[in-house]
Amino acid sequence: MTDNLRAAATSADPPPVDDAAQQRDAAASARDDAADARDAASADVKDAQLAAGDRRLAAADRAASVIDLDGAASMRAAATARDEAAQARDTASAWSGAAREVAGDRVAAALDRHAAALRAATASAIDIAVEVRLATAAIAGEEERAAEDRLHAAADRAAASLDRKEASMMRAAALARHEAAGVRDAASADAAAGETAGGDRMRAAGDRAAAAHDRQEAALDRHGAADDLQQAYRDDLTGALLRTAGSEQLAQAADRAHRTGERLVVAFLDVDNLKTLNDRDGHGAGDALLRAVGTALRVGLRSYDVVVRYGGDEFVCALPGSGISEAESRFRHVQQLLMAAMSDVTVSFGLAALGQHESMVEAIARADGEMYRSRRLARGEGPS
């Protein structure tokens, strides 16, 4: 819009009138010279009257040239004012609220002042035309009336020109006021939009905070549910997985090892003489022993190793990524931890590396056989 206003201001610039005014001044001077020559050449009263008429015509021409000069200056001032208004609108586009409104009012006030100055110039031109008409009243004859008509016509043309310039200025002022009103409306709309956007942002922030709180509560619920699920799948006494849930974990470990080619060792562990301890010291002593075994397994093995309570005194473990030698070292450490807690308690264990096409059930059976073999060796019974 600003570019369109500038283009309109450029196309509305007045044509150069200084040359025409200077030409009229030269013509008026020529008439004065002619009138002086007629006065010197003839004493005839009519010639003197004609010379006086010529001088009055010259005076009227000079007045018209002055009006043209003033009009040209006014039009240049109007063009400058339009340029200033365009620049003010460009600058106002970066402002908001009251600053834009004040800028638009300043532009409208400047254009109103230019229009007032132009109306004052129009009044002066009309006064000059009246004086010319009064001066020509003393001239008699057809020449006088013709001179008077020419003077009236010149004054009317000057007044019409000023009226057109004033109308142009008024249109420019109205356009500027319209633009200023548009700027104010835009500023008001921006302010309202800003308030609405601010409210929306606050509500959105509140919604995000509530959503974050809900997510946090959901995460806590999930953790709690996971803990509850784990507890439901775990043995209360030893902390190991119960046989049903643990068998699924063991089968998944075997499937993963077959899929990735990773090594996997299965261990079968049995608590020695648990029945004798229960018969001699009661089931409370047997429960304490089982709790100690569970603790030793959690401490001696890795967090991702699978530990399952397979029977009353039997445990099955799966150690992914381990070989027989490493697994044996870990279970020797478990034995040491258990003996440190209860010196008269021992456990027996057997190990089996999962074969390429072997199932978990088959690997468990082999580990169970190795456990019995190691127990007989420990008792000095020899292999069977």
C-alpha positions as CSV (number, residue, x, y, z in Angstrom):
1,M,0.0,0.0,0.0
2,T,2.8,2.4,0.8
3,D,4.4,1.9,-2.6
4,N,1.0,2.6,-4.2
5,L,0.7,5.9,-2.2
6,R,4.2,6.9,-3.3
7,A,3.4,6.2,-6.9
8,A,0.2,8.2,-6.6
9,A,2.2,11.0,-5.0
10,T,4.7,11.0,-7.8
11,S,2.1,10.9,-10.6
12,A,0.2,13.8,-8.9
13,D,3.2,16.1,-8.9
14,P,2.4,19.4,-10.7
15,P,3.9,20.3,-14.1
16,P,6.6,22.9,-14.0
17,V,5.0,26.3,-13.9
18,D,7.9,28.6,-13.1
19,D,8.8,29.0,-16.9
20,A,5.2,30.0,-17.7
21,A,5.1,32.5,-14.9
22,Q,8.4,34.0,-16.1
23,Q,7.0,34.2,-19.6
24,R,3.9,36.1,-18.3
25,D,6.2,38.4,-16.4
26,A,8.2,39.1,-19.6
27,A,4.9,39.7,-21.5
28,A,3.7,42.1,-18.8
29,S,7.0,44.0,-19.0
30,A,6.6,44.2,-22.8
31,R,3.1,45.7,-22.4
32,D,4.4,48.2,-19.9
33,D,7.1,49.3,-22.4
34,A,4.4,49.5,-25.1
35,A,2.2,51.6,-22.9
36,D,5.1,54.0,-22.1
37,A,5.8,54.3,-25.8
38,R,2.2,55.1,-26.6
39,D,2.1,57.7,-23.8
40,A,5.2,59.4,-25.2
41,A,4.1,59.2,-28.9
42,S,0.5,60.5,-28.3
43,A,-1.3,62.8,-26.0
44,D,-4.5,61.3,-27.0
45,V,-6.6,60.5,-23.9
46,K,-7.9,57.3,-25.4
47,D,-4.4,56.1,-26.0
48,A,-3.5,57.0,-22.4
49,Q,-6.6,55.1,-21.3
50,L,-5.5,52.1,-23.4
51,A,-2.0,52.4,-21.9
52,A,-3.5,52.4,-18.4
53,G,-5.5,49.3,-19.4
54,D,-2.4,47.6,-20.6
55,R,-0.6,48.4,-17.4
56,R,-3.5,47.0,-15.4
57,L,-3.5,43.9,-17.6
58,A,0.2,43.6,-16.9
59,A,-0.5,43.9,-13.2
60,A,-3.1,41.2,-13.5
61,D,-0.6,38.9,-15.3
62,R,1.9,39.5,-12.6
63,A,-0.7,38.6,-10.0
64,A,-1.5,35.5,-11.9
65,S,2.2,34.6,-12.1
66,V,2.5,35.1,-8.4
67,I,-0.5,32.8,-7.9
68,D,1.0,30.2,-10.2
69,L,4.3,30.4,-8.3
70,D,2.4,30.0,-5.0
71,G,0.3,27.2,-6.5
72,A,3.5,25.4,-7.8
73,A,5.1,25.8,-4.3
74,S,1.9,24.5,-2.7
75,M,1.7,21.5,-5.0
76,R,5.4,20.8,-4.4
77,A,4.7,21.1,-0.7
78,A,1.7,18.7,-1.1
79,A,3.9,16.2,-2.9
80,T,6.5,16.5,-0.1
81,A,3.7,16.1,2.4
82,R,2.6,12.9,0.6
83,D,6.1,11.6,0.6
84,E,6.4,12.4,4.3
85,A,3.1,10.7,4.9
86,A,4.3,7.6,3.1
87,Q,7.5,7.5,5.1
88,A,5.5,8.0,8.3
89,R,3.3,5.1,7.3
90,D,6.4,3.0,6.6
91,T,7.8,3.9,10.0
92,A,4.4,3.4,11.7
93,S,4.3,-0.2,10.4
94,A,7.0,-1.0,12.9
95,W,5.1,0.7,15.7
96,S,2.1,-0.3,17.6
97,G,-0.9,1.1,19.5
98,A,-0.8,4.8,20.5
99,A,2.4,5.5,18.5
100,R,0.8,4.6,15.2
101,E,-2.3,6.7,16.0
102,V,-0.2,9.7,16.9
103,A,1.8,9.3,13.7
104,G,-1.4,9.2,11.6
105,D,-2.8,12.3,13.3
106,R,0.5,14.2,12.7
107,V,0.3,13.4,9.0
108,A,-3.4,14.5,8.8
109,A,-2.6,17.7,10.7
110,A,0.3,18.5,8.3
111,L,-2.0,18.0,5.3
112,D,-4.7,20.2,6.9
113,R,-2.2,23.0,7.4
114,H,-1.1,22.8,3.7
115,A,-4.8,22.9,2.7
116,A,-5.4,26.0,4.9
117,A,-2.4,27.8,3.4
118,L,-3.8,27.0,-0.1
119,R,-7.2,28.4,0.8
120,A,-5.5,31.6,2.1
121,A,-3.7,31.9,-1.3
122,T,-7.0,31.5,-3.1
123,A,-8.5,34.3,-1.0
124,S,-5.6,36.6,-1.9
125,A,-6.0,35.8,-5.6
126,I,-9.7,36.7,-5.4
127,D,-8.9,39.9,-3.7
128,I,-6.5,40.8,-6.5
129,A,-9.1,40.0,-9.1
130,V,-11.6,42.3,-7.3
131,E,-9.0,45.1,-7.3
132,V,-8.4,44.6,-11.0
133,R,-12.1,44.7,-11.8
134,L,-12.5,48.0,-9.8
135,A,-9.5,49.5,-11.6
136,T,-11.0,48.7,-15.0
137,A,-14.3,50.3,-14.1
138,A,-12.8,53.7,-15.1
139,I,-11.9,52.6,-18.6
140,A,-14.6,53.5,-21.2
141,G,-15.4,52.0,-24.5
142,E,-15.2,48.6,-26.1
143,E,-11.5,48.3,-25.3
144,E,-12.2,48.9,-21.6
145,R,-14.9,46.2,-21.6
146,A,-12.7,43.8,-23.5
147,A,-9.8,44.4,-21.1
148,E,-12.1,43.9,-18.2
149,D,-13.4,40.7,-19.6
150,R,-9.9,39.4,-20.1
151,L,-9.1,40.4,-16.5
152,H,-12.2,38.6,-15.2
153,A,-11.3,35.5,-17.2
154,A,-7.7,35.5,-15.9
155,A,-8.9,35.9,-12.3
156,D,-11.5,33.1,-12.8
157,R,-8.9,30.8,-14.3
158,A,-6.6,31.5,-11.4
159,A,-9.4,30.9,-8.9
160,A,-10.4,27.7,-10.7
161,S,-6.8,26.5,-10.7
162,L,-6.6,27.1,-7.0
163,D,-9.9,25.4,-6.4
164,R,-8.6,22.3,-8.3
165,K,-5.3,22.4,-6.2
166,E,-7.3,22.8,-3.0
167,A,-9.6,19.9,-4.0
168,S,-6.5,17.7,-4.7
169,M,-5.0,18.7,-1.3
170,M,-8.3,17.9,0.4
171,R,-8.4,14.5,-1.3
172,A,-4.8,13.8,-0.2
173,A,-5.7,14.9,3.3
174,A,-8.7,12.6,3.3
175,L,-6.6,9.7,2.0
176,A,-4.0,10.3,4.7
177,R,-6.7,10.4,7.4
178,H,-8.1,7.2,5.9
179,E,-4.7,5.6,6.0
180,A,-4.2,6.8,9.6
181,A,-7.5,5.3,10.6
182,G,-6.4,2.0,8.9
183,V,-3.2,2.1,10.9
184,R,-5.1,2.7,14.1
185,D,-7.5,-0.2,13.2
186,A,-4.5,-2.5,12.5
187,A,-2.9,-1.4,15.7
188,S,-6.1,-2.2,17.6
189,A,-6.4,-5.5,15.9
190,D,-2.8,-6.3,16.7
191,A,-3.3,-5.4,20.3
192,A,-6.5,-7.5,20.5
193,A,-4.7,-10.4,18.7
194,G,-1.8,-10.0,21.0
195,E,-4.1,-10.2,24.1
196,T,-5.9,-13.2,22.6
197,A,-2.6,-14.9,21.7
198,G,-1.2,-14.2,25.2
199,G,-4.3,-15.8,26.7
200,D,-4.0,-18.8,24.4
201,R,-0.3,-19.2,25.3
202,M,-1.1,-19.1,29.0
203,R,-3.8,-21.7,28.6
204,A,-1.5,-23.8,26.4
205,A,1.2,-23.6,29.0
206,G,-1.3,-24.7,31.7
207,D,-2.4,-27.6,29.4
208,R,1.2,-28.6,28.9
209,A,1.9,-28.5,32.6
210,A,-1.2,-30.6,33.3
211,A,-0.2,-33.0,30.5
212,A,3.3,-33.3,32.0
213,H,1.8,-34.0,35.4
214,D,-0.4,-36.6,33.9
215,R,2.5,-38.2,32.1
216,Q,4.5,-38.2,35.3
217,E,1.6,-39.8,37.2
218,A,1.2,-42.3,34.3
219,A,4.9,-43.2,34.5
220,L,4.6,-43.7,38.2
221,D,1.6,-45.9,37.7
222,R,3.5,-47.9,35.0
223,H,6.4,-48.3,37.3
224,G,4.1,-49.3,40.1
225,A,2.3,-51.8,37.8
226,A,5.6,-53.2,36.6
227,D,6.8,-53.6,40.2
228,D,3.5,-55.2,41.1
229,L,3.8,-57.5,38.1
230,Q,7.4,-58.4,39.1
231,Q,6.3,-59.1,42.6
232,A,3.5,-61.2,41.3
233,Y,6.0,-63.2,39.3
234,R,8.6,-63.5,42.0
235,D,9.0,-65.8,45.0
236,D,8.4,-63.9,48.2
237,L,11.0,-65.9,50.1
238,T,14.0,-65.8,47.7
239,G,13.2,-63.0,45.3
240,A,13.7,-65.3,42.4
241,L,11.2,-65.7,39.5
242,L,8.5,-68.2,40.1
243,R,8.7,-71.3,37.8
244,T,5.9,-70.3,35.4
245,A,7.1,-66.8,34.7
246,G,10.8,-67.9,35.0
247,S,10.3,-70.6,32.4
248,E,9.1,-68.0,29.8
249,Q,12.2,-65.9,30.6
250,L,14.5,-68.9,30.2
251,A,12.9,-69.8,26.8
252,Q,13.3,-66.2,25.6
253,A,17.0,-66.3,26.6
254,A,17.4,-69.5,24.6
255,D,15.6,-68.0,21.5
256,R,17.8,-64.9,21.7
257,A,21.0,-66.9,21.9
258,H,19.9,-69.0,18.9
259,R,19.0,-65.9,16.9
260,T,22.2,-63.9,17.6
261,G,24.7,-66.7,18.0
262,E,25.5,-65.5,21.5
263,R,26.8,-67.9,24.1
264,L,24.5,-69.0,26.9
265,V,25.2,-71.1,30.0
266,V,22.4,-72.8,32.0
267,A,23.0,-73.6,35.6
268,F,21.1,-76.0,37.9
269,L,21.6,-75.3,41.6
270,D,20.4,-77.4,44.6
271,V,20.6,-76.5,48.3
272,D,22.2,-79.4,50.1
273,N,20.5,-81.0,53.1
274,L,17.5,-78.5,53.2
275,K,15.1,-81.3,54.3
276,T,17.5,-82.3,57.2
277,L,17.6,-78.7,58.3
278,N,13.8,-78.4,58.3
279,D,13.4,-81.6,60.3
280,R,16.1,-80.7,62.8
281,D,15.6,-76.9,63.3
282,G,12.1,-76.3,61.8
283,H,10.9,-74.6,58.7
284,G,11.9,-71.2,60.0
285,A,15.5,-72.2,59.7
286,G,14.9,-73.7,56.3
287,D,13.2,-70.4,55.1
288,A,16.2,-68.4,56.5
289,L,18.5,-70.6,54.4
290,L,16.5,-70.1,51.2
291,R,16.5,-66.3,51.8
292,A,20.3,-66.5,52.1
293,V,20.6,-68.4,48.9
294,G,18.4,-65.9,47.1
295,T,20.6,-63.0,48.4
296,A,23.8,-64.8,47.4
297,L,22.5,-65.4,43.9
298,R,21.4,-61.7,43.4
299,V,24.8,-60.5,44.7
300,G,27.0,-63.0,42.9
301,L,25.3,-62.9,39.5
302,R,24.7,-60.1,37.1
303,S,21.5,-58.0,37.1
304,Y,20.4,-59.3,33.7
305,D,21.1,-63.0,34.5
306,V,17.8,-65.0,34.9
307,V,17.3,-66.7,38.3
308,V,14.3,-69.0,38.7
309,R,13.1,-71.0,41.8
310,Y,12.5,-74.2,40.0
311,G,11.4,-76.3,43.0
312,G,11.5,-76.3,46.7
313,D,15.3,-76.3,47.0
314,E,16.2,-76.1,43.3
315,F,17.2,-73.0,41.2
316,V,17.8,-72.7,37.5
317,C,19.8,-69.8,36.1
318,A,20.7,-68.5,32.6
319,L,23.8,-66.5,32.0
320,P,23.8,-64.9,28.5
321,G,27.2,-64.1,26.9
322,S,29.1,-66.4,29.3
323,G,31.2,-69.5,28.8
324,I,31.5,-72.5,31.2
325,S,34.7,-71.2,32.8
326,E,33.2,-67.8,33.6
327,A,29.9,-69.2,34.8
328,E,31.8,-71.7,37.1
329,S,33.8,-68.8,38.6
330,R,30.6,-66.9,39.4
331,F,28.9,-69.8,41.1
332,R,32.0,-70.5,43.2
333,H,31.6,-66.9,44.4
334,V,28.0,-67.6,45.2
335,Q,29.0,-70.6,47.3
336,Q,31.5,-68.4,49.2
337,L,28.9,-65.7,49.9
338,L,26.5,-68.3,51.2
339,M,29.1,-69.9,53.5
340,A,30.0,-66.5,54.8
341,A,26.4,-66.0,55.8
342,M,25.7,-69.5,57.1
343,S,28.9,-71.5,57.6
344,D,27.3,-75.0,57.8
345,V,25.4,-74.7,54.5
346,T,26.5,-75.8,51.0
347,V,25.0,-75.8,47.6
348,S,25.7,-78.0,44.5
349,F,25.5,-76.8,41.0
350,G,25.9,-78.1,37.4
351,L,26.5,-76.2,34.2
352,A,25.6,-76.8,30.5
353,A,26.4,-74.6,27.5
354,L,23.3,-74.3,25.3
355,G,23.8,-76.2,22.0
356,Q,23.1,-74.7,18.6
357,H,19.9,-76.7,18.1
358,E,19.2,-77.5,21.8
359,S,16.1,-76.4,23.6
360,M,16.1,-74.8,27.0
361,V,14.4,-77.9,28.5
362,E,17.2,-80.1,27.1
363,A,19.9,-77.7,28.4
364,I,18.3,-77.7,31.9
365,A,18.2,-81.5,31.9
366,R,21.9,-81.6,31.1
367,A,22.7,-79.1,33.8
368,D,20.7,-81.1,36.3
369,G,22.8,-84.2,35.4
370,E,26.0,-82.2,35.9
371,M,24.8,-81.1,39.3
372,Y,24.3,-84.6,40.5
373,R,27.6,-85.7,39.1
374,S,29.5,-82.8,40.9
375,R,27.6,-83.7,44.2
376,R,28.7,-87.3,44.0
377,L,32.2,-86.2,43.4
378,A,32.1,-83.9,46.3
379,R,30.9,-86.7,48.5
380,G,33.6,-89.0,47.2
381,E,31.1,-91.4,45.6
382,G,32.7,-91.1,42.2
383,P,30.9,-90.6,38.9
384,S,28.1,-92.8,37.9
